[in-house]
Amino acid sequence: MIDLTVIELVFITGIVLITAFVQSVVGFGFALLAVPLLIQVIDLQPAVILASLIGTSNNVFQFRDLRKDQDTVQVKRFLYASFLGAPVGLAVFINANQDVLKIILGCGVLFGVLLLSRGSDLSEVHIGLDWAMGIISGILLTSTSTNGPPLVFALQARRSTPEVFRATLNMIFLVSGLYGIALFAIFGEIAITDLTLATAVLPVMVVGVLIGRVVRKRIDPLRFRNAVLLLLSFGALSSIYGGLSG
């Protein structure tokens, strides 16, 4: 049962607005930013469920606008790999020490940022990279809902354009998100209060996406890449801090 004060509800609403805006602009980051902030108000498990419900709704809302630019080959490859990893992540979500997991996640993301900031070009690397990143993403999907970093690393390292980057990630997040929600529901991890809270903040998510659509038209590729790196760094440090202070 989630028992919230008015101030806490306002705080959660603000988080959803800002993170929906960020995801609309750069193509990812909703759960990566939302979960570390939400756990300041609610426990980790309901934070993961809320991020999954709203994040997937976000992807559904943006699907029509982005679908034409997606790389279908990459989408299928990442999804197949994510489906393999998600059941493992669910077991972690139910049983594992979440603080340790957050620290590991943060360190891994920072390593990816280091590689990308040095201009690493992995566009010719074997597709095994995509499978590995996809499986890790699937594990993170159902354990912390922050499944974006491995996919971002792979797509940015392969020099995907901003348009393809956004569209491909959106499709992967949409399908894998629905899969993750189904697993949560089957194992009884979604409460009525989770659904009620998600429904209450859904309109705010839509507003954040619409504002982001306007802003992203004014961002050039270099600024886009820098925004991705900054976002990854912030998410990584937030995750490490959350794990150490848990």
C-alpha positions in Angstrom: 0.0 0.0 0.0 1.4 3.4 -1.0 0.5 6.1 1.5 1.4 9.5 0.2 1.1 13.1 1.5 0.1 15.9 -0.9 3.7 17.1 -1.0 5.0 13.7 -1.9 2.4 13.3 -4.6 3.4 16.7 -6.0 7.0 15.6 -6.0 6.2 12.4 -7.8 4.2 14.4 -10.4 7.1 16.7 -11.0 9.5 13.8 -11.5 7.2 12.3 -14.1 6.9 15.6 -15.9 10.6 16.2 -16.1 11.6 12.6 -17.0 9.0 12.3 -19.7 10.3 15.5 -21.2 13.9 14.2 -21.1 12.9 11.0 -22.7 11.0 12.8 -25.5 14.1 14.9 -26.2 16.9 12.3 -26.1 15.0 9.1 -26.6 15.6 7.4 -23.3 16.1 8.3 -19.6 12.6 8.0 -18.1 13.3 5.2 -15.6 17.0 5.9 -15.4 16.2 9.3 -13.9 12.8 8.6 -12.3 13.7 5.6 -10.2 16.6 7.2 -8.3 14.4 10.2 -7.6 11.3 8.2 -6.8 13.0 6.1 -4.1 13.4 9.3 -2.1 9.7 9.2 -1.6 8.6 5.6 -2.0 10.3 2.2 -1.7 12.3 0.8 -4.6 9.9 -1.9 -5.6 6.8 0.4 -6.1 9.2 2.9 -7.7 10.2 0.2 -10.3 6.6 -0.7 -10.9 5.5 2.9 -11.4 8.4 3.6 -13.7 7.6 0.5 -15.7 3.9 1.5 -16.1 4.4 5.1 -16.9 7.5 4.5 -19.0 5.7 2.0 -21.2 2.7 4.3 -21.5 5.2 7.0 -22.7 6.5 4.7 -25.4 3.0 3.8 -26.5 2.1 7.5 -26.8 5.2 8.2 -28.9 5.0 5.2 -31.1 3.1 6.7 -34.0 5.4 9.7 -34.1 8.6 7.7 -34.1 7.9 4.4 -35.8 9.0 5.3 -39.3 12.6 5.9 -38.3 13.3 2.7 -36.3 15.9 0.2 -37.3 13.8 -3.0 -37.4 16.8 -5.3 -37.5 18.3 -3.8 -34.3 14.8 -3.8 -32.7 14.3 -7.5 -33.2 17.8 -8.4 -32.1 17.6 -6.4 -28.9 14.1 -7.6 -28.1 15.0 -11.3 -28.4 17.9 -10.8 -26.1 15.9 -8.7 -23.6 13.3 -11.5 -23.5 16.0 -13.9 -22.4 17.3 -11.6 -19.6 13.9 -10.4 -18.2 13.0 -13.6 -16.2 16.5 -13.4 -14.5 15.8 -9.8 -13.7 12.5 -10.6 -12.2 14.1 -13.2 -9.8 16.6 -10.5 -8.8 13.7 -8.0 -8.2 12.0 -10.4 -5.9 15.0 -11.8 -4.0 18.2 -9.8 -4.4 19.8 -6.9 -2.5 18.7 -3.9 -4.5 21.4 -1.6 -3.0 24.2 -3.7 -4.4 22.5 -3.9 -7.8 22.2 -0.1 -8.0 25.9 0.3 -7.3 26.8 -2.3 -10.0 24.5 -0.6 -12.5 26.0 2.8 -11.8 29.6 1.6 -12.2 28.7 -0.2 -15.5 27.0 2.9 -16.9 30.0 5.1 -16.0 32.3 2.7 -17.8 30.1 3.0 -20.9 30.2 6.8 -20.6 34.0 6.7 -20.5 34.1 4.6 -23.7 31.7 6.8 -25.6 33.3 10.1 -24.5 36.6 8.9 -25.9 34.9 8.5 -29.3 34.8 4.7 -29.4 33.4 3.5 -32.7 32.1 0.0 -32.4 30.0 0.1 -35.6 31.9 -2.9 -37.0 31.9 -5.0 -33.9 30.2 -8.4 -34.1 26.5 -8.5 -33.4 27.4 -10.4 -30.2 27.7 -6.9 -28.6 24.0 -6.3 -29.3 23.0 -9.7 -27.9 25.1 -9.1 -24.7 23.7 -5.6 -24.2 20.2 -6.8 -24.9 20.4 -9.6 -22.3 21.8 -7.2 -19.7 19.0 -4.7 -20.6 16.4 -7.4 -20.1 17.8 -8.2 -16.6 17.7 -4.5 -15.7 14.2 -4.2 -17.1 12.6 -6.3 -14.5 15.1 -5.7 -11.6 15.3 -1.9 -11.6 13.4 -0.7 -14.7 16.6 1.1 -15.7 17.1 -1.0 -18.8 18.2 1.9 -21.1 22.0 2.2 -20.5 23.1 -1.1 -22.3 21.0 -0.2 -25.3 22.1 3.4 -25.4 25.7 2.2 -25.2 25.3 -0.2 -28.2 23.3 2.2 -30.4 25.6 5.2 -29.7 28.7 3.2 -30.2 27.4 2.1 -33.6 26.8 5.8 -34.5 23.1 5.7 -34.9 21.6 9.0 -35.9 19.4 10.8 -33.3 16.2 10.0 -35.3 17.0 6.3 -35.6 18.3 6.2 -32.0 15.0 7.6 -30.6 12.7 5.5 -32.8 14.6 2.2 -32.2 14.8 2.7 -28.5 11.1 3.6 -28.3 10.1 0.5 -30.0 12.3 -1.7 -27.9 11.1 0.0 -24.7 7.5 -0.4 -25.8 7.6 -4.1 -26.4 10.0 -5.1 -23.7 8.0 -2.8 -21.2 4.8 -4.7 -22.0 6.6 -8.0 -21.5 8.1 -6.8 -18.2 4.7 -5.6 -17.0 3.1 -9.0 -17.9 5.8 -10.8 -15.9 5.2 -8.5 -12.9 1.5 -9.1 -13.1 1.8 -12.9 -13.4 3.9 -13.0 -10.3 1.6 -10.7 -8.3 4.0 -7.7 -8.1 1.5 -5.0 -9.3 -0.9 -3.7 -6.7 -4.1 -1.7 -7.2 -2.4 1.3 -5.6 0.4 1.1 -8.2 -2.2 1.3 -11.0 -4.1 4.1 -9.3 -0.9 6.2 -8.9 0.2 5.6 -12.5 -3.2 6.6 -13.8 -3.2 9.8 -11.7 0.1 11.0 -13.1 -0.4 9.8 -16.7 -1.7 13.3 -18.0 1.5 14.9 -16.7 3.5 12.4 -18.6 1.7 13.4 -21.8 2.5 17.1 -21.2 6.2 16.3 -20.7 6.3 14.4 -24.0 4.6 17.2 -25.9 7.0 19.8 -24.6 9.9 17.6 -25.5 8.7 17.2 -29.0 9.0 21.0 -29.5 12.4 21.2 -27.9 14.1 18.3 -29.7 13.6 19.9 -33.1 16.1 22.6 -32.0 18.9 20.3 -30.9 21.8 19.5 -33.3 23.6 16.1 -33.4 26.6 17.2 -31.3 24.4 18.6 -28.6 22.3 15.5 -28.7 25.3 13.3 -28.1 26.5 15.5 -25.3 23.0 15.4 -23.7 23.1 11.6 -23.9 26.5 11.4 -22.1 25.4 13.9 -19.4 22.2 12.0 -18.9 24.0 8.7 -18.5 26.5 10.2 -16.1 23.7 11.7 -13.9 21.8 8.4 -13.9 24.9 6.4 -13.0 25.9 8.7 -10.1 22.3 8.7 -8.8 22.2 5.0 -8.9 25.5 4.6 -7.0 24.4 7.2 -4.4 21.1 5.4 -3.9 22.9 2.1 -3.4 25.4 3.5 -0.9 22.8 5.4 1.1 20.3 2.6 1.1 
